């Protein structure tokens, strides 16, 4: 069974493309969703609180996402601490999940994450798929979806490589520019991965 990393910058439409692959019967591991679950694990919570104080979590035990985002997007050391804490655990969870999927004999599985190349994760996958979209379109999508200001969006985008750099590393590219039809592109990649 192949392991495929699927990535793209914020607002590129990774989730939409993954939903098409899911309709084709391909299992998708969503790294963002899994990371949210990891933040609630006791040992992770204690390490983060030890580093940044108890107020980084709400009284109900849920992560204060706004406070953490302000920390990590303004402090490269905070970003590095979180990455080193979370990514090994996240990838271990993916490996366990992929082993379960293999029992059902899927031809391949997808690992959906924004930061595959930035974290030098591409070596963990047989192939990578990059979803691209013009920056102006991505900014509008994020504004609509997350209600961020343009400056907040730009701040987050600064932590991602430009698409041009990722294009050099990706095995497959799917354009989600609002003009090029998505489904035929997904079907073409799917067909190649089944060979």
URUR-V330838 format. One record per residue. RES is the residue in one letter. PHI is phi in degrees with one decimal (NA if undefined). OMEGA is omega in degrees with one decimal (none if undefined). BURIAL is I if it has 9 or more other C-alpha atoms within 8 Angstrom, else O. Layout:
[[RES;PHI;OMEGA;BURIAL] [RES;PHI;OMEGA;BURIAL]]
This chain:
[[X;NA;179.6;O] [X;-81.6;173.1;O] [X;-111.7;-174.9;I] [X;-117.5;173.5;I] [X;-89.6;178.1;I] [X;-120.8;-171.1;I] [X;-142.0;179.4;I] [X;168.3;-179.3;I] [X;-70.0;-179.7;I] [X;-48.7;176.3;I] [X;79.5;-178.7;I] [X;-76.2;179.1;I] [X;102.7;179.3;I] [X;-57.7;-176.5;I] [X;-62.8;178.0;O] [X;-61.8;-179.8;O] [X;-63.4;179.1;I] [X;-63.1;178.7;I] [X;-66.2;176.8;O] [X;-70.8;176.3;I] [X;-60.4;179.6;I] [X;-62.4;177.6;I] [X;-65.0;176.3;O] [X;-83.1;177.5;O] [X;89.9;-178.9;O] [X;-96.2;179.0;I] [X;-69.9;-178.6;I] [X;-123.6;174.2;I] [X;-97.2;-177.8;I] [X;-93.9;-175.7;I] [X;-62.2;179.8;I] [X;-62.8;180.0;O] [X;-62.9;-179.5;O] [X;-67.0;177.8;I] [X;-63.9;178.3;I] [X;-58.9;178.2;O] [X;-67.0;179.9;O] [X;-62.9;-179.6;I] [X;-60.3;-179.2;I] [X;-89.8;178.0;I] [X;-72.4;-170.0;O] [X;-55.9;-176.0;O] [X;-67.7;176.8;O] [X;-65.4;-179.4;I] [X;-58.2;-178.5;I] [X;-64.0;179.4;O] [X;-67.0;179.8;O] [X;-68.8;179.0;I] [X;-66.5;178.1;I] [X;-62.6;-177.8;O] [X;-77.4;-170.2;O] [X;-122.5;178.7;O] [X;93.1;-175.2;O] [X;-64.4;-175.8;O] [X;-71.2;176.2;O] [X;-69.1;172.9;I] [X;-116.1;175.9;I] [X;-72.1;180.0;I] [X;-59.6;-179.7;O] [X;-81.6;177.7;O] [X;90.3;179.2;O] [X;-88.7;-179.5;O] [X;-62.3;173.2;I] [X;-85.0;-172.7;I] [X;-63.0;-178.9;O] [X;-65.2;-179.4;O] [X;-65.6;179.8;O] [X;-65.4;179.9;I] [X;-60.4;178.2;O] [X;-60.5;179.7;O] [X;-64.4;-170.8;I] [X;-74.2;-179.7;I] [X;-84.1;177.4;I] [X;-115.0;-174.7;O] [X;-142.0;-177.9;O] [X;-61.0;178.7;O] [X;-71.1;176.7;O] [X;-65.8;177.4;I] [X;-59.3;-178.9;I] [X;-64.8;179.0;O] [X;-59.3;-178.8;O] [X;-65.1;179.5;I] [X;-60.6;-178.3;O] [X;-66.9;178.5;O] [X;-76.8;-169.5;I] [X;-89.5;-168.9;I] [X;-64.9;176.6;O] [X;-60.2;-179.9;O] [X;-67.9;179.8;O] [X;-64.1;-178.5;I] [X;-68.6;176.4;O] [X;-62.1;178.7;O] [X;-63.4;177.1;O] [X;-62.2;-179.7;I] [X;-60.1;178.2;O] [X;-63.2;179.5;O] [X;-63.6;-178.8;I] [X;-62.7;177.9;I] [X;-61.6;177.3;O] [X;-64.2;-179.5;O] [X;-65.5;-177.5;I] [X;-62.2;179.5;I] [X;-62.0;-178.8;O] [X;-94.0;173.0;O] [X;59.2;172.5;O] [X;-72.3;179.4;I] [X;-68.5;176.9;I] [X;-161.2;175.2;I] [X;-127.8;179.8;I] [X;-112.0;172.0;I] [X;-111.3;-176.3;I] [X;-94.2;179.5;I] [X;-156.4;179.6;I] [X;-74.7;-171.4;O] [X;-110.9;176.3;I] [X;-88.0;-178.0;I] [X;-70.0;-179.6;I] [X;-60.6;-179.4;O] [X;-95.8;-180.0;O] [X;56.7;-178.7;O] [X;-89.8;-172.6;I] [X;-58.3;-179.7;I] [X;-68.5;178.6;O] [X;-79.6;-173.4;O] [X;-118.9;176.2;I] [X;-71.4;178.1;I] [X;-146.3;173.9;I] [X;-126.6;176.7;I] [X;-117.8;177.4;I] [X;-110.4;174.1;I] [X;-96.3;-178.5;I] [X;-117.4;174.5;I] [X;-160.9;177.9;I] [X;-58.1;-175.5;O] [X;-57.3;-179.1;O] [X;-60.2;178.3;O] [X;-67.2;-179.6;I] [X;-63.0;179.2;I] [X;-60.3;179.7;I] [X;-63.1;179.2;O] [X;-61.8;-178.1;I] [X;-68.2;177.7;I] [X;-57.4;-177.8;I] [X;-70.1;-174.9;O] [X;-75.9;-170.8;O] [X;-104.6;-179.2;O] [X;60.4;175.3;O] [X;-80.6;171.7;O] [X;-78.6;179.5;O] [X;-61.3;-179.4;O] [X;-67.5;176.0;O] [X;-64.8;178.9;O] [X;-63.7;-179.3;I] [X;-61.3;179.8;O] [X;-60.6;178.8;I] [X;-71.8;179.6;I] [X;-62.3;-180.0;I] [X;-63.1;-180.0;O] [X;-91.3;177.6;O] [X;-115.0;177.2;I] [X;-66.1;172.9;I] [X;-67.0;-179.1;O] [X;-56.5;-177.7;I] [X;-58.0;179.5;O] [X;-70.3;-179.3;O] [X;-71.4;179.6;I] [X;-59.3;179.9;I] [X;-68.5;-174.6;O] [X;-103.1;-174.5;O] [X;-73.3;176.5;I] [X;-82.9;179.9;O] [X;-132.8;178.6;I] [X;-128.4;176.0;I] [X;-120.0;179.7;I] [X;-88.9;176.8;I] [X;-122.3;-174.1;I] [X;-96.2;-179.6;I] [X;83.7;179.2;O] [X;-117.2;-178.3;O] [X;-78.0;-177.5;O] [X;-67.6;-175.4;O] [X;-77.1;-171.2;I] [X;-57.7;178.1;O] [X;-60.2;178.7;O] [X;-66.8;178.9;I] [X;-63.7;-180.0;I] [X;-61.8;179.4;O] [X;-65.4;177.9;O] [X;-64.7;179.6;I] [X;-56.5;179.9;I] [X;-59.1;-180.0;O] [X;-65.3;-178.9;O] [X;-75.3;179.0;O] [X;-83.1;-176.0;O] [X;-69.0;none;O]]
